[in-house]
Amino acid sequence: MNSYFFTNQKGKEYTAPSALAPLADTHTHLFLGKNLSDLELIEHAAAAGVELLGVPIDPVDLQDGRFQFIQESVDTHEESVLDQEKLQNHQTNPESLISFLEDTWRGWQQALPQASILSKTSFVCGVHPFGAAHFSASIHAQLEEALASPLVRAVGEIGLDYTCDIEPEVQQRVFVTQLKMAQEAHMPVELHIRDARDDTSFQAHADALSLLEKYGVPPAGADLHCFTGNTEMLLPYLELGCMVAFGGAATFAKDDAIREAACVCPADRILSETDSPFMAPVPLRGTECEPAMVCFVAACLAQVREDAGVATKQETYDALWNNAVRFFGFE
């Protein structure tokens, strides 16, 4: 694992930290980056010691043609067997979510037949709060079909984001609908909760907690994705039984509160992610993030938890892996 190299914005090389257990990136947007194809990202992740990926796919994005760059991504990998005509169809056919998942998976399997990482890679399907206004009967039907597929192991990312102009009531309605869908499908959810800028009342979190208390956290579990809050914000989610995923922000110099929260998080609740291509971790901050970079997130979490006397590095690495495996039902 420690032979894999990354390069920062200035061209300086960094070796991937040696991991004490297999690595898991529980939330990585393989199709949103500009620099590398999904296949290249998977190859890099495997080389860096990553053995589990959770890949969110939003049917609203797919329907709106926001995955047009998939064609360009596929073109960069000569071994890809994905058909461009089919991909074009995915951009215009509102009933194509399951076809997209199946074609993508088939392409990965045929292009990377020896990649063991694929044995613990799954899709996470759901409508992001930004797309809540477009949650239609067609989208609902697409999700139901996708959730019946063995390729999908979680619903997400779903929740509330009060930084956008979608009415809170609309977001809340779609959030509850998808919570119920996850419960019916016996699946966990990945939660996206973000307050409006400068909102010191943290209304989005307050509303999300209220809805989770009212309608229930799915028995299969919930993951508070991309946690960037403090311990006070974390505790109510822990009381509800949620897992918590920490990403690149946990490595940022000024984000002591996130690291403190990571030290409070119980060993059986902590997860690692990148949310790539966003928020690349230190020492690669400013570059386009990729799932391979979860090695720096895991190393940071292991170090700060050991420094705080919460757990040994080995215990944290083991927890990050075992929790991810359990969350996605690979046990």
C-alpha positions as CSV (number, residue, x, y, z in Angstrom):
1,M,0.0,0.0,0.0
2,N,2.8,2.4,0.8
3,S,4.2,2.3,-2.7
4,Y,1.3,4.3,-4.2
5,F,2.0,8.0,-4.8
6,F,-0.1,11.1,-5.0
7,T,1.0,14.5,-6.4
8,N,-0.2,17.9,-4.9
9,Q,-0.8,21.1,-6.8
10,K,2.9,22.0,-6.7
11,G,4.0,18.7,-8.1
12,K,5.3,17.3,-4.8
13,E,4.8,13.6,-4.4
14,Y,3.3,12.0,-1.3
15,T,3.3,8.3,-0.5
16,A,0.0,6.8,0.6
17,P,0.2,6.1,4.4
18,S,0.5,2.5,5.2
19,A,-3.0,1.2,6.2
20,L,-3.4,-1.2,9.1
21,A,-6.6,-2.7,7.6
22,P,-8.4,-2.5,4.2
23,L,-9.7,0.9,3.4
24,A,-13.3,2.0,2.7
25,D,-14.6,5.0,0.9
26,T,-18.3,4.9,1.8
27,H,-19.2,7.9,-0.4
28,T,-17.4,8.7,-3.7
29,H,-18.9,10.4,-6.8
30,L,-17.1,8.5,-9.4
31,F,-18.7,10.3,-12.3
32,L,-18.4,13.9,-11.2
33,G,-14.6,14.4,-11.6
34,K,-13.0,16.1,-14.6
35,N,-9.6,14.6,-14.6
36,L,-10.0,10.8,-14.5
37,S,-12.5,8.2,-15.7
38,D,-14.5,6.0,-13.3
39,L,-12.4,3.1,-14.2
40,E,-9.1,4.9,-13.6
41,L,-10.5,6.0,-10.2
42,I,-11.3,2.5,-9.3
43,E,-7.8,1.3,-10.3
44,H,-6.1,4.0,-8.3
45,A,-8.3,3.2,-5.3
46,A,-7.4,-0.4,-5.4
47,A,-3.7,0.4,-5.7
48,A,-3.9,2.6,-2.6
49,G,-5.4,-0.2,-0.5
50,V,-9.1,0.7,-0.9
51,E,-11.3,-2.4,-1.0
52,L,-14.8,-1.0,-0.6
53,L,-16.6,1.8,-2.4
54,G,-20.1,3.4,-2.0
55,V,-21.0,5.2,-5.2
56,P,-24.0,7.6,-5.1
57,I,-26.2,7.9,-8.2
58,D,-29.0,10.5,-8.3
59,P,-31.7,9.7,-10.9
60,V,-32.6,13.4,-11.2
61,D,-29.0,14.1,-12.3
62,L,-29.2,11.2,-14.7
63,Q,-32.5,12.4,-16.2
64,D,-31.4,16.0,-16.5
65,G,-28.4,15.0,-18.6
66,R,-25.9,16.1,-16.0
67,F,-23.9,12.9,-16.7
68,Q,-23.0,14.0,-20.2
69,F,-19.4,13.9,-19.1
70,I,-19.7,10.1,-18.8
71,Q,-19.1,9.8,-22.5
72,E,-15.8,11.8,-22.2
73,S,-14.8,9.7,-19.1
74,V,-15.4,6.5,-20.9
75,D,-13.4,7.6,-23.9
76,T,-10.3,8.0,-21.8
77,H,-10.2,4.3,-20.9
78,E,-9.6,2.2,-24.0
79,E,-10.7,-1.0,-22.2
80,S,-14.1,0.3,-21.4
81,V,-16.9,-1.7,-23.0
82,L,-19.7,0.8,-22.2
83,D,-21.6,1.8,-25.4
84,Q,-21.8,5.5,-26.2
85,E,-25.2,5.1,-27.8
86,K,-26.6,3.6,-24.6
87,L,-25.0,6.4,-22.5
88,Q,-26.7,8.9,-24.7
89,N,-30.0,7.1,-24.1
90,H,-29.4,7.4,-20.4
91,Q,-29.3,11.1,-20.7
92,T,-32.7,11.4,-22.3
93,N,-34.7,8.4,-21.1
94,P,-36.3,9.1,-17.7
95,E,-36.7,5.4,-17.1
96,S,-33.1,4.4,-17.5
97,L,-31.7,4.4,-13.9
98,I,-31.5,0.6,-13.6
99,S,-30.1,0.3,-17.2
100,F,-27.4,2.8,-16.3
101,L,-26.5,0.9,-13.2
102,E,-26.4,-2.5,-14.9
103,D,-24.5,-1.2,-18.0
104,T,-22.0,0.6,-15.8
105,W,-21.4,-2.4,-13.6
106,R,-21.0,-4.7,-16.6
107,G,-18.4,-2.3,-18.0
108,W,-16.5,-2.3,-14.8
109,Q,-16.5,-6.1,-14.6
110,Q,-15.4,-6.5,-18.1
111,A,-12.7,-3.8,-18.1
112,L,-11.3,-4.7,-14.7
113,P,-12.0,-8.5,-14.3
114,Q,-9.3,-9.0,-11.7
115,A,-10.2,-6.0,-9.5
116,S,-11.2,-7.5,-6.1
117,I,-12.4,-4.1,-5.0
118,L,-15.5,-4.6,-7.1
119,S,-16.7,-7.4,-4.8
120,K,-17.4,-4.8,-2.2
121,T,-18.4,-1.9,-4.4
122,S,-22.1,-0.9,-4.5
123,F,-24.4,1.9,-5.7
124,V,-26.2,4.3,-3.4
125,C,-29.3,5.6,-5.1
126,G,-31.4,8.5,-4.0
127,V,-32.5,12.1,-4.8
128,H,-30.3,14.8,-3.3
129,P,-32.1,17.8,-1.7
130,F,-31.0,19.9,-4.6
131,G,-33.2,17.7,-6.9
132,A,-36.2,17.5,-4.5
133,A,-38.4,19.7,-6.7
134,H,-38.0,17.2,-9.5
135,F,-39.0,14.2,-7.5
136,S,-41.8,12.8,-9.8
137,A,-43.7,9.6,-10.1
138,S,-41.3,8.5,-12.7
139,I,-38.3,9.2,-10.4
140,H,-40.1,7.3,-7.6
141,A,-40.6,4.3,-9.9
142,Q,-37.0,4.4,-11.1
143,L,-35.8,4.3,-7.5
144,E,-38.1,1.5,-6.5
145,E,-36.8,-0.6,-9.4
146,A,-33.2,0.3,-8.5
147,L,-33.6,-0.6,-4.9
148,A,-34.7,-4.1,-5.8
149,S,-31.3,-4.6,-7.6
150,P,-28.5,-6.4,-5.8
151,L,-26.2,-3.7,-7.2
152,V,-27.8,-1.1,-4.8
153,R,-27.2,-1.4,-1.1
154,A,-28.2,2.0,0.3
155,V,-30.5,4.9,-0.3
156,G,-28.8,8.3,-0.6
157,E,-27.7,10.8,-0.4
158,I,-31.0,12.1,0.9
159,G,-31.9,14.8,3.4
160,L,-32.1,18.6,3.8
161,D,-29.9,21.3,2.4
162,Y,-31.0,24.9,3.3
163,T,-28.3,26.5,1.2
164,C,-30.3,26.1,-1.9
165,D,-33.6,27.7,-3.1
166,I,-35.7,24.6,-2.9
167,E,-38.5,25.2,-0.3
168,P,-37.8,23.4,3.0
169,E,-41.3,21.8,2.9
170,V,-40.5,20.3,-0.5
171,Q,-37.2,18.9,0.7
172,Q,-38.8,17.5,3.8
173,R,-41.5,15.7,1.9
174,V,-39.0,14.1,-0.4
175,F,-36.7,13.2,2.5
176,V,-39.5,11.4,4.3
177,T,-40.7,9.6,1.1
178,Q,-37.2,8.2,0.7
179,L,-36.8,7.3,4.3
180,K,-39.9,5.2,4.0
181,M,-38.6,3.7,0.7
182,A,-35.4,2.7,2.5
183,Q,-37.4,1.1,5.4
184,E,-39.5,-0.8,2.9
185,A,-36.4,-2.0,1.0
186,H,-34.6,-2.9,4.3
187,M,-31.7,-0.6,3.3
188,P,-29.7,1.9,5.2
189,V,-29.6,5.6,4.2
190,E,-26.8,8.1,3.6
191,L,-27.8,11.5,5.0
192,H,-26.9,14.9,3.5
193,I,-27.8,17.6,6.1
194,R,-26.5,21.2,5.6
195,D,-27.7,24.4,7.2
196,A,-28.1,27.7,5.5
197,R,-25.0,29.9,5.6
198,D,-24.6,31.8,8.8
199,D,-27.6,30.0,10.4
200,T,-26.6,29.8,14.0
201,S,-29.9,28.0,14.9
202,F,-28.8,25.0,12.6
203,Q,-32.4,24.7,11.4
204,A,-31.7,22.0,8.7
205,H,-30.2,19.7,11.4
206,A,-33.0,20.5,13.8
207,D,-35.6,19.6,11.1
208,A,-33.8,16.5,10.0
209,L,-33.5,15.2,13.6
210,S,-37.2,15.9,14.1
211,L,-38.1,13.9,11.0
212,L,-35.8,11.1,11.9
213,E,-37.4,10.9,15.4
214,K,-40.9,11.0,14.0
215,Y,-40.5,8.5,11.1
216,G,-37.6,6.5,12.4
217,V,-34.1,5.7,11.4
218,P,-34.3,2.7,9.0
219,P,-33.5,-0.5,11.0
220,A,-30.7,-1.2,8.5
221,G,-29.0,2.0,9.6
222,A,-28.1,5.6,8.7
223,D,-24.9,7.3,7.9
224,L,-24.5,11.0,8.5
225,H,-22.5,11.6,5.4
226,C,-19.6,14.2,5.2
227,F,-19.8,15.3,8.8
228,T,-18.4,18.8,9.3
229,G,-19.9,19.8,12.6
230,N,-18.9,19.7,16.2
231,T,-19.5,17.3,19.1
232,E,-22.7,19.0,20.1
233,M,-24.2,18.6,16.6
234,L,-23.0,15.0,16.6
235,L,-24.6,13.7,19.8
236,P,-28.3,13.7,18.8
237,Y,-27.5,11.6,15.7
238,L,-25.6,9.1,17.8
239,E,-28.5,8.9,20.2
240,L,-30.7,7.9,17.2
241,G,-28.2,5.2,16.3
242,C,-26.7,6.8,13.3
243,M,-23.2,6.1,12.0
244,V,-21.0,9.1,11.1
245,A,-18.7,9.4,8.1
246,F,-15.7,11.7,8.2
247,G,-14.0,12.9,5.0
248,G,-11.3,15.3,3.9
249,A,-12.5,18.2,6.1
250,A,-11.3,16.2,9.2
251,T,-7.7,16.8,7.9
252,F,-8.0,20.5,7.5
253,A,-5.8,22.5,9.9
254,K,-8.5,24.8,11.2
255,D,-11.1,22.1,11.7
256,D,-10.3,21.0,15.3
257,A,-14.0,20.6,16.1
258,I,-14.4,17.9,13.5
259,R,-11.5,16.0,14.8
260,E,-12.8,16.4,18.4
261,A,-16.1,14.9,17.2
262,A,-14.3,12.0,15.6
263,C,-12.7,11.3,19.0
264,V,-16.2,11.2,20.6
265,C,-17.7,9.0,17.9
266,P,-18.0,5.4,19.2
267,A,-15.9,2.8,17.6
268,D,-18.9,1.0,16.1
269,R,-20.3,4.2,14.5
270,I,-17.3,5.8,12.7
271,L,-16.9,5.6,8.9
272,S,-14.4,7.0,6.4
273,E,-15.2,8.7,3.0
274,T,-13.9,11.2,0.5
275,D,-17.1,12.7,-1.1
276,S,-14.8,12.9,-4.1
277,P,-14.2,14.9,-6.3
278,F,-14.7,17.4,-3.5
279,M,-12.6,18.3,-0.5
280,A,-9.3,16.6,-1.1
281,P,-7.6,15.9,2.2
282,V,-4.4,17.4,3.4
283,P,-1.6,17.1,2.0
284,L,-3.5,17.2,-1.3
285,R,-6.0,19.9,-0.6
286,G,-6.7,22.0,-3.6
287,T,-6.4,19.0,-6.0
288,E,-9.4,17.1,-7.4
289,C,-10.2,14.5,-4.8
290,E,-10.4,10.8,-5.6
291,P,-11.4,7.7,-3.6
292,A,-7.7,6.6,-3.3
293,M,-7.2,9.6,-1.0
294,V,-9.3,8.1,1.7
295,C,-6.0,6.7,2.9
296,F,-5.1,10.1,4.3
297,V,-8.5,10.5,6.0
298,A,-8.2,7.1,7.7
299,A,-4.6,7.9,8.8
300,C,-5.8,11.2,10.3
301,L,-8.7,9.6,12.2
302,A,-6.5,6.9,13.5
303,Q,-3.9,9.4,14.7
304,V,-6.2,11.8,16.4
305,R,-8.1,9.0,18.2
306,E,-4.9,7.5,19.4
307,D,-3.6,10.9,20.6
308,A,-6.8,11.4,22.5
309,G,-6.5,8.0,24.1
310,V,-9.8,6.8,22.6
311,A,-8.4,3.9,20.5
312,T,-5.2,2.6,19.1
313,K,-4.5,3.2,15.4
314,Q,-5.2,-0.5,14.7
315,E,-8.5,-0.3,16.5
316,T,-9.6,2.7,14.5
317,Y,-8.5,1.2,11.1
318,D,-10.4,-2.0,12.0
319,A,-13.5,-0.1,13.0
320,L,-13.5,2.0,9.8
321,W,-13.4,-1.2,7.7
322,N,-15.7,-3.4,9.8
323,N,-18.3,-0.6,10.1
324,A,-18.3,0.0,6.3
325,V,-18.7,-3.7,5.6
326,R,-21.6,-4.0,8.1
327,F,-23.3,-0.8,6.8
328,F,-23.4,-2.0,3.2
329,G,-24.4,-5.5,4.2
330,F,-21.3,-7.3,3.0
331,E,-21.0,-9.3,6.3
